[in-house]
């Protein structure tokens, strides 16, 4: 079938007048290049479900694609024995998120499921909590998390409150492909809208899980916190959690405090991106904040600024794990294979189980074993599970509370988060981590670079011998290559959510005493720069 014929068939079946008109206009103008982009193939379930640009056609996020996704999910759930079960749906404040949530509700209700929708734009962790809290068979969150403003997405949670893993994702894709024309999918308005009870129950559960009351009220009152929601939906719930734990309201970055789908003050609404936390850093300096916290737009990730320095995800992960370990929290501590190695060292020092997982919280959250359940997990991309018994996914709100509690404890002894990082460096060595990240327009450049690396991996990095391992041979297989040597570690993989190739870099520098920390940090920074140059040459990008 020709491209124009496929486009006409799609337009005829599109239930949304605006989306249909968009395709018809491209057909009328015979814009074959743009039509080819729209019909390059359906969106697939990646690291975090469906995600793509808001545009009509099968390769975008639109009403027809969401209709078919919901219908495919309904068919798969029914075949898995959950026909008529409960489904809870949440959404953020991105463009069309509320529409896509309500379309999903109508489709799932039309398929006979008991559907409830959260009452307003709320953080992803609230939806993940709600799945188990309400005893649902599945949950859907309409969000593109930290992607650019033109994107939206569709995350699916199973009855255990965790994201999809294979083979469920492939089976749902197959069920979506089997759905007929979107216009013919049965709909029903027999679905309900929840009140604020679920959000309030989430707030109470987070505080109950993390705050045993060890920090005196005076120390809580003395702490100054700066905060940004980065134009997302995390502000109200984060304030509610901090208030319930007895902390004063954080000082907000006013320009970024309310939801705005245009994200006007940042190039990308991702706290990892250069410049994204500049306004927060300036606010923290003005108010003398002990700790400054940034969340991404759906509040499942959390970044930290302390004394003008943005901490890496690995540093925050180490601080949170150390805090839990010193409180006597035992069980499994897990990190993704692209995260730093300090957590492994901390777990070994405390005699607890450590697990390394593939990238993505869908794997991290499943890293526990019956006798040693998961008690903490993190990934270097600012995702942390500090209360996995509450939310079986990354959660930037519970992480924010844990960080505020830790900062208050340290402040009471005249120390900061940076001081504790220095102490950990003296105890375990300085684990310096960083990235080489290459954004591309042509995805074939990424596959070509991975092929070159596999064919001819470097045998030495930082002047040390390294061994290469193709992680496609692991179980489960991972599209990544690991280079490992004495005190040096690099993992290279394509991003699961963005058109990027990433090299995750680590060097371990010994620290002999307190006075040596500054020198070790300087050496670590120099070695990371050298690793970036060496890996850039190895990848040919």
SVG drawing of the C-alpha trace seen along z (x, -y; Angstrom):
<svg xmlns="http://www.w3.org/2000/svg" viewBox="-22 -37 71 52">
<polyline fill="none" stroke="black" stroke-width="0.4" points="0.0,0.0 1.3,-3.4 2.2,-6.1 -0.7,-8.3 -3.2,-5.3 -2.0,-4.5 -2.4,-8.1 -6.0,-8.2 -6.9,-5.0 -5.6,-6.4 -7.4,-9.7 -10.7,-7.9 -10.3,-6.0 -9.1,-8.9 -11.7,-9.7 -10.3,-13.2 -11.4,-16.0 -8.2,-18.0 -5.8,-15.1 -7.8,-13.9 -7.6,-17.4 -3.8,-17.5 -3.3,-14.3 -5.7,-15.4 -3.8,-18.7 -0.6,-16.8 -2.3,-14.5 -3.7,-17.5 -0.3,-19.2 1.4,-15.9 4.0,-16.6 5.5,-13.1 8.5,-13.8 6.4,-14.8 3.9,-11.9 6.9,-9.5 7.9,-10.7 4.3,-10.4 4.0,-6.8 7.5,-5.6 6.1,-3.0 4.0,-2.9 5.4,-4.1 6.9,-1.2 7.1,-0.5 10.6,-1.6 12.2,-2.1 9.1,-4.0 6.2,-2.9 5.0,-4.9 6.6,-8.3 6.7,-10.6 5.9,-14.0 2.4,-15.3 1.3,-14.9 -1.2,-13.0 -0.3,-9.7 0.9,-6.3 4.4,-7.7 3.0,-10.4 1.1,-10.8 -2.5,-11.6 -6.1,-10.5 -6.1,-7.6 -2.8,-6.2 -4.0,-6.5 -7.3,-4.9 -5.6,-1.9 -3.1,-1.7 -5.9,-1.6 -7.8,1.0 -4.7,3.2 -4.1,2.9 -7.7,3.8 -7.5,6.9 -4.2,8.1 -5.6,7.6 -8.7,9.6 -6.6,12.4 -4.4,12.4 -7.5,13.0 -8.2,9.4 -11.4,8.8 -13.6,6.4 -10.9,5.4 -10.0,2.0 -7.8,-0.5 -6.7,-3.8 -5.5,-6.6 -3.4,-9.6 -2.1,-12.5 0.3,-15.4 -0.1,-19.0 1.4,-18.6 -0.6,-19.4 -3.4,-17.0 -2.6,-14.9 -6.1,-15.3 -7.7,-14.5 -5.6,-11.3 -6.5,-10.3 -10.2,-10.6 -9.9,-8.9 -8.2,-6.0 -10.9,-5.9 -13.6,-5.8 -11.9,-2.9 -11.2,-0.8 -14.7,-1.4 -16.1,-0.4 -14.1,2.8 -15.8,3.5 -13.2,2.4 -13.9,0.4 -12.1,-2.8 -11.2,-5.6 -9.3,-8.8 -7.3,-11.0 -9.0,-14.3 -6.4,-16.7 -2.9,-16.7 -0.8,-14.9 2.7,-13.4 3.5,-10.0 4.4,-8.6 0.8,-9.3 -0.5,-7.2 2.0,-4.4 1.0,-4.4 -2.7,-4.3 -2.5,-1.1 -1.8,1.1 -3.6,-1.2 -6.9,-0.8 -6.2,2.9 -6.3,2.3 -5.3,4.7 -3.4,1.9 -2.6,-1.8 -2.0,-4.3 0.0,-7.5 -0.2,-10.0 3.2,-11.9 6.4,-12.4 8.2,-13.0 11.3,-15.2 11.0,-15.1 10.8,-18.3 7.5,-20.3 6.3,-18.9 6.2,-15.3 3.8,-13.3 3.7,-9.7 1.8,-6.7 3.1,-4.6 1.5,-1.4 1.8,0.1 0.7,3.7 -1.2,4.8 2.1,4.9 2.5,1.2 5.6,1.6 6.2,0.7 5.9,3.3 8.8,5.7 9.1,8.2 7.3,10.1 4.2,8.1 5.3,5.1 5.7,7.1 2.4,8.8 0.6,5.5 2.3,4.2 0.9,7.2 -2.6,6.6 -2.4,2.9 -1.4,4.0 -4.5,6.3 -6.9,3.4 -9.2,2.4 -9.8,-1.2 -9.7,-3.6 -13.0,-5.1 -14.6,-1.7 -13.3,-1.0 -16.2,-0.9 -16.4,-3.7 -18.3,-4.3 -18.7,-7.2 -19.2,-4.8 -16.0,-5.7 -15.5,-7.7 -13.3,-10.6 -11.5,-10.2 -11.3,-12.8 -8.2,-13.9 -8.2,-10.9 -5.6,-8.9 -3.2,-11.9 -3.7,-12.4 -3.1,-8.7 0.1,-8.9 1.3,-11.8 0.6,-10.0 2.3,-6.8 5.5,-8.6 5.9,-10.3 5.1,-7.2 7.7,-5.2 10.6,-7.7 10.2,-9.8 10.5,-7.9 10.6,-11.3 14.4,-11.3 14.9,-14.8 13.9,-17.3 11.3,-20.0 13.8,-22.7 16.2,-21.2 13.4,-21.0 12.4,-24.6 16.0,-25.7 16.4,-24.2 16.0,-26.4 14.9,-24.6 14.8,-26.0 12.6,-24.2 11.5,-24.1 8.8,-22.0 10.3,-23.0 6.9,-24.0 5.5,-20.5 2.9,-19.1 5.0,-18.3 4.8,-21.4 1.5,-20.9 2.2,-17.3 5.8,-18.0 4.7,-20.8 2.1,-18.6 4.7,-15.9 7.2,-18.4 4.4,-20.0 3.2,-16.7 6.8,-16.0 6.9,-19.3 9.1,-21.3 8.4,-24.8 7.3,-25.4 10.2,-25.5 11.1,-28.8 9.9,-28.3 11.3,-29.4 8.3,-31.4 8.7,-31.4 8.7,-27.6 6.2,-26.8 3.0,-26.4 2.4,-23.9 3.2,-25.3 3.4,-22.8 5.6,-25.3 8.3,-25.1 9.3,-28.6 12.4,-29.0 14.3,-25.9 15.7,-24.5 14.7,-21.0 12.6,-20.4 15.2,-17.9 17.2,-18.8 20.2,-17.0 20.4,-19.4 22.9,-22.3 21.2,-25.4 18.1,-23.7 18.7,-24.4 20.2,-27.9 17.2,-29.7 17.1,-27.3 20.8,-27.8 20.4,-31.5 17.4,-31.3 19.3,-29.0 22.0,-31.6 19.6,-34.4 17.7,-32.7 20.7,-30.9 19.3,-27.4 20.8,-24.4 19.6,-22.3 17.9,-23.0 15.7,-20.5 14.5,-20.3 12.0,-17.8 11.2,-17.0 7.7,-17.9 6.0,-14.7 8.0,-14.6 9.4,-11.1 13.0,-12.4 14.8,-14.7 18.0,-16.8 19.9,-18.4 22.0,-21.6 24.1,-22.3 26.4,-25.3 26.1,-26.2 27.0,-22.8 24.5,-20.5 25.1,-17.0 25.3,-14.1 22.7,-11.3 25.3,-9.0 26.2,-11.3 22.6,-11.7 22.1,-7.9 25.1,-7.4 23.9,-9.9 20.4,-8.4 21.7,-4.8 24.2,-5.8 21.4,-7.5 19.2,-4.4 22.1,-2.1 23.1,-4.2 19.5,-4.0 19.8,-0.2 17.5,0.4 18.5,3.8 17.5,5.6 18.5,5.3 20.2,2.2 20.1,1.9 21.4,-0.3 21.3,-0.1 24.4,1.0 25.0,-2.5 25.1,-3.9 28.2,-4.4 29.9,-1.7 29.9,-3.4 26.6,-1.9 28.1,1.6 31.0,0.6 28.5,-0.8 26.4,2.3 29.5,4.5 30.7,2.4 27.4,2.8 26.9,6.5 23.7,6.1 22.8,7.5 23.6,5.5 22.0,6.0 23.0,4.6 20.2,4.4 19.6,3.4 18.7,-0.3 15.2,-1.4 13.2,-1.3 11.1,1.6 14.2,3.7 15.5,1.9 12.2,2.3 12.2,6.0 15.8,6.5 14.8,7.8 14.4,11.4 11.8,12.8 14.2,13.0 15.8,9.6 13.2,7.4 14.3,4.2 14.7,1.3 16.5,-1.2 17.2,-1.5 18.5,-4.2 19.6,-5.1 22.1,-7.8 19.5,-9.7 18.1,-11.2 15.7,-8.4 15.4,-7.1 13.2,-4.6 13.7,-5.3 10.3,-3.8 9.6,-1.0 7.0,0.4 5.0,-2.8 5.8,-3.4 7.3,-0.6 8.9,-3.1 11.2,-6.1 9.7,-8.9 11.1,-12.4 8.8,-13.4 9.7,-10.8 13.4,-11.3 12.9,-15.0 11.7,-14.3 14.6,-11.9 17.1,-14.5 15.5,-17.2 15.6,-14.9 19.2,-14.1 20.1,-17.7 18.4,-18.6 20.3,-15.8 23.7,-17.0 22.9,-20.7 22.4,-19.9 26.1,-18.8 27.4,-21.7 27.7,-19.7 26.2,-19.7 25.5,-17.1 28.9,-18.0 30.6,-17.3 29.0,-13.9 30.2,-13.2 33.7,-14.1 33.5,-11.7 32.3,-8.9 35.3,-9.6 37.7,-9.2 36.0,-6.0 35.6,-4.4 37.6,-6.3 36.4,-9.0 34.0,-7.5 34.0,-10.2 31.3,-9.7 30.2,-11.6 28.8,-11.2 29.6,-11.6 26.2,-12.2 25.7,-12.7 22.3,-13.8 21.6,-12.9 19.0,-13.5 19.8,-10.4 19.3,-7.3 21.5,-5.2 24.5,-7.1 23.9,-5.5 23.7,-1.9 26.8,-2.5 28.7,-3.8 27.7,-0.8 28.8,1.6 32.2,-0.2 32.7,0.1 31.8,3.8 34.0,4.6 37.1,2.7 36.7,1.8 39.6,-0.2 42.0,2.1 43.3,-0.7 41.6,-3.7 43.4,-6.2 46.5,-4.2 45.1,-1.1 44.1,2.2 40.3,2.7 38.2,5.7 35.1,5.3 31.9,7.1 28.9,7.1 25.9,6.9 23.6,8.3 24.9,11.7 23.5,11.0 20.1,12.2 18.1,10.2 20.1,8.9 21.0,5.2 22.0,3.1 25.2,1.9 29.0,2.4 30.9,2.4 34.6,1.5 36.1,2.5 39.6,2.1 41.4,1.2 39.6,-1.8 38.0,-2.7 34.6,-1.7 32.6,-2.8 29.2,-1.6 28.0,-2.7 24.3,-2.4 21.7,-4.1 19.1,-6.1 15.8,-4.4 13.8,-7.7 15.7,-10.2 17.7,-10.2 21.1,-10.0 24.1,-7.8 25.4,-7.8 28.7,-6.7 28.6,-6.5 32.1,-7.1 33.6,-6.3 37.1,-6.5 37.9,-5.6 40.6,-7.8 42.1,-6.7 41.8,-9.3 44.3,-8.9 43.0,-11.6 40.6,-14.5 43.2,-16.9 43.4,-14.7 39.7,-15.0 40.1,-18.2 43.1,-16.8 41.2,-13.6 38.3,-15.6 40.6,-17.5 42.3,-14.3 38.8,-12.7 37.6,-15.6 40.8,-15.4 40.4,-11.7 36.8,-12.1 37.8,-14.7 40.4,-12.3 37.8,-9.5 35.4,-11.7 38.1,-12.4 39.1,-8.7 35.5,-7.5 34.6,-10.2 37.4,-9.0 36.4,-5.3 32.8,-6.0 33.7,-8.2 31.1,-10.8"/>
</svg>
